[in-house]
Amino acid sequence: MYGLPRSDYPSGTLENLLGVLDLTQDGPDLFHGTSPDPTAFRVFGGQVAAQSVVAAGRTVGPRRRLAAIQGSFLRQGDPTVPIEYAVTRPAEGRSFSFRHVEARQKGRTIFAASLTFHLGDDGPAHESAADLPDPLGLPEFKPELASLQSGAWEMRRVVEPLSVEGWTIVQSMRTAGPLPEDPALHDALAVYSSDEFILDAAVFVHEPKTENFQRFRIASIDHAMYIHRPPKMDDWFFYRLQSPIAAGGRTFVRAEMRTPDGALFATVVQQGLFQYPPATNGHVS
């Protein structure tokens, strides 16, 4: 759907990422996908969530856009094993379609999500304002994280937290090249990028230097995203993050995706594991 198979491109490129999102259909409601790097430690959570969006989206009409996804990461994914996506259809309404997706490996569910698709209707409109800096004013950021397909994105990220109106501006980003005019693809990439570094907002509260992040053990547990207006992922956008609490070995982060002129197009919330590694017991030598 999006170009040549992922294996025809080097891992970490935008073309490779688009291939990863181009699932193989095995039945009306059954699909499978693969991971970009079989040597990676785990399957990136944003990948399995985005592939779930692609699977569910292929069972709804092209005019209905993703409005929400709420999912839980149940087990760590194995990047050497294909992932099966089974879609069920709980309800179909006049303007809404509801889907449930289970992502499975070796017969075990690794991710489960409920998704809402909406035709779009007219109604009252309002949104909160935001004062944002120039997206190109942040330092260029090139993480060496091939398993996250980080080479598929242009990123600019703060070295130390930049607080604006109580939010931490962690990064501005866009895809590393132009995308096809496929609304479903932009939706899937928005979900993919929503899991990039989101728990860093909690780490920033305790450690302002990113090179010291290894002090903490973090992992995504529950993830939800609400898309308010169509995203355009090959344009610059800001990811504003805020972690109001960490307690009991867990943290909660809320985030916004906004265009440089401040328009809000998506809201994200995530609960994550947030602990010290067992060997340190809260102390770093």
ABEGO torsion letter per residue (X at the ends): XAEBBAAABBBGBAAAAAAAABBBBABAABBBBBBABAABABBBAAAAAAAAAAAAAAABBAABBBABBBBBBABBBBAABBBBBBBBBABBBAABBBBBBBBBBGGBBABBBBBBBBAEBBBBBBBBBBBBBBAAABBBBBBBBAAAGAAABBBBBBABBBBBGGBBBABBBBBABBBBBBAAAAAAAAAAAAABGAAAAAAAAABABAAAAAABBBBBABBBBBBABBBBAABBBBBBBBBABBBGGBBBBBBBBBBAAGBBABBBBBBBBBBBBAAAGGBBX
